């Protein structure tokens, strides 16, 4: 007679304890999403954009740790990378882990024209040489 009432009370607590176990798990799902899943998706998206934007002249690092400069974009999946003088290697785009430097596009400068900058630099150099020669003559 003592067993039946105790058994009935345990069954009533069993339904509540199941809810107590499921509720914390359900509360952890948004935490996992915002701290683990979403940042990983954003990194994958950035990596994909970086690989699509590769072009000749970019200095890159492969996943094997080799640093080189892209010599030619062969296809959507392959690029040719110069890793040393007269050494060109074909690598898969997906093995490129990082872009170290992007070259400045041709014809672009601070003033928009590199030719003007070269003329200005040449004028400055010739003026400095004249000043240096005058200093030497006076001393």
C-alpha positions as CSV (number, residue, x, y, z in Angstrom):
1,X,0.0,0.0,0.0
2,X,2.9,2.4,0.6
3,X,4.4,1.7,-2.9
4,X,1.4,3.0,-4.9
5,X,1.2,6.6,-3.6
6,X,5.0,7.0,-3.8
7,X,5.0,5.7,-7.4
8,X,2.3,8.2,-8.4
9,X,4.2,11.1,-6.9
10,X,7.3,10.2,-8.8
11,X,5.4,10.1,-12.1
12,X,4.1,13.6,-11.6
13,X,7.7,14.9,-10.9
14,X,9.0,13.0,-14.0
15,X,7.1,15.2,-16.4
16,X,8.4,18.4,-14.8
17,X,12.0,17.2,-14.7
18,X,11.9,16.5,-18.5
19,X,10.9,20.1,-19.1
20,X,13.6,21.3,-16.8
21,X,16.2,19.4,-18.9
22,X,14.9,20.6,-22.3
23,X,14.5,24.3,-21.4
24,X,18.2,25.0,-20.9
25,X,19.1,23.2,-24.1
26,X,16.5,25.4,-26.0
27,X,18.0,28.5,-24.4
28,X,21.5,27.5,-25.5
29,X,20.6,27.3,-29.2
30,X,20.5,31.1,-29.8
31,X,23.8,31.4,-27.9
32,X,25.5,28.8,-30.2
33,X,24.0,30.5,-33.2
34,X,25.3,34.0,-32.4
35,X,28.7,33.0,-31.0
36,X,29.7,30.0,-33.2
37,X,27.6,29.5,-36.3
38,X,27.0,33.1,-37.5
39,X,30.7,34.3,-37.2
40,X,31.8,31.1,-39.1
41,X,29.4,31.9,-41.9
42,X,30.6,35.5,-42.1
43,X,34.3,34.3,-42.3
44,X,33.4,31.9,-45.1
45,X,31.6,34.6,-47.0
46,X,34.7,37.0,-46.6
47,X,37.0,34.2,-47.8
48,X,34.9,33.5,-50.8
49,X,34.8,37.2,-51.7
50,X,38.6,37.4,-51.3
51,X,39.2,34.5,-53.6
52,X,36.9,35.9,-56.2
53,X,38.7,39.3,-56.1
54,X,42.2,37.8,-56.8
55,X,44.0,39.3,-59.7
56,X,47.5,39.5,-61.2
57,X,50.1,41.2,-59.0
58,X,48.4,40.3,-55.6
59,X,50.9,39.1,-53.0
60,X,49.4,36.0,-51.4
61,X,50.0,33.3,-48.8
62,X,49.0,29.8,-49.5
63,X,47.6,27.4,-46.9
64,X,51.0,25.7,-47.0
65,X,52.7,28.9,-45.9
66,X,54.3,29.8,-49.3
67,X,54.4,33.5,-50.1
68,X,54.2,34.6,-53.7
69,X,52.8,36.9,-56.2
70,X,50.0,36.0,-58.6
71,X,51.4,35.9,-62.1
72,X,48.3,34.8,-64.0
73,X,44.7,33.8,-63.3
74,X,44.4,30.6,-65.2
75,X,40.7,29.7,-64.5
76,X,38.0,30.0,-61.8
77,X,39.8,27.4,-59.8
78,X,43.5,27.8,-60.6
79,X,46.1,30.6,-60.4
80,X,49.8,30.8,-61.3
81,X,52.0,32.1,-58.5
82,X,55.6,33.3,-58.7
83,X,57.3,32.1,-55.5
84,X,60.9,33.0,-56.6
85,X,62.7,34.3,-59.6
86,X,61.8,32.1,-62.6
87,X,59.8,29.8,-60.4
88,X,56.1,29.7,-61.2
89,X,53.7,27.3,-59.5
90,X,50.0,26.5,-60.3
91,X,47.9,26.4,-57.2
92,X,44.2,26.0,-56.5
93,X,42.4,29.2,-55.5
94,X,41.0,27.5,-52.5
95,X,44.5,27.0,-51.1
96,X,45.1,30.7,-50.9
97,X,44.6,31.7,-47.3
98,X,45.5,35.4,-47.2
99,X,46.1,38.3,-49.5
100,X,49.1,40.3,-48.1
101,X,49.1,43.3,-50.5
102,X,47.2,44.4,-53.5
103,X,49.1,46.5,-56.1
104,X,47.9,50.0,-57.0
105,X,45.9,49.9,-60.2
106,X,47.8,51.1,-63.3
107,X,47.4,54.8,-64.0
108,X,46.2,55.7,-60.5
109,X,48.2,57.9,-58.2
110,X,47.5,60.5,-55.6
111,X,46.8,63.1,-58.3
112,X,45.3,60.5,-60.6
113,X,48.3,60.6,-63.1
114,X,51.6,59.1,-62.3
115,X,53.3,60.9,-65.2
116,X,52.9,64.2,-63.4
117,X,54.4,62.7,-60.2
118,X,57.5,61.5,-62.1
119,X,58.0,64.9,-63.6
120,X,57.7,66.6,-60.2
121,X,60.2,64.1,-58.7
122,X,62.7,64.7,-61.5
123,X,62.4,68.5,-61.0
124,X,63.0,68.1,-57.3
125,X,66.0,65.8,-57.8
126,X,67.6,68.3,-60.3
127,X,67.0,71.2,-57.9
128,X,68.6,69.2,-55.0
129,X,71.6,68.4,-57.2
130,X,72.0,72.1,-58.1
131,X,71.8,73.1,-54.4
132,X,74.3,70.4,-53.4
133,X,76.8,71.5,-56.1
134,X,76.5,75.1,-54.9
135,X,77.1,74.0,-51.3
136,X,80.2,72.1,-52.4
137,X,81.5,75.1,-54.4
138,X,81.1,77.5,-51.5
139,X,82.9,75.4,-49.0
